[in-house]
Amino acid sequence: MNESSNSVTHFWLQLVQKQSSIFFLFDTLLSLQIL
């Protein structure tokens, strides 16, 4: 059980990292458009 919960945590961490990198990219594009 501990192992499966650990993999779920890992999955969520990866998801959050992808999400934040997407937001970072989007933010950069917006900044470029404003400039």
N, C-alpha and C positions, 0 to 999 in steps of 0.2 A: 504493500500500500504506500509506504513511504517513497518507493521508487517511482511509482506512477504519479504521485503528486509532484515529485521533483521534475519529472518530464513535462508536466502541465505548466509548472512555473517557468521552465526553460522556454516552452512554446510561447507563453505570454510575454516573456522578456524579449524574445525575437520579434514578436509582433509589435511591441512598443518601440523597439529600435527601428524597425522598418517605418512605422508610422511617423516617428520623429524625424527621420531622414527625409521622408516625403514632405512633411511640413516645412523642413528647412529648405528644401528645393523650391517649394511653392513660395516661401517667404523671399528667397533670393530673386526669383522671377518677378515678384511684385516690386521689389526694390529697384530692379533694373528698369522696369516699366515706368516707375515714378521718376527715376533719374532721366 
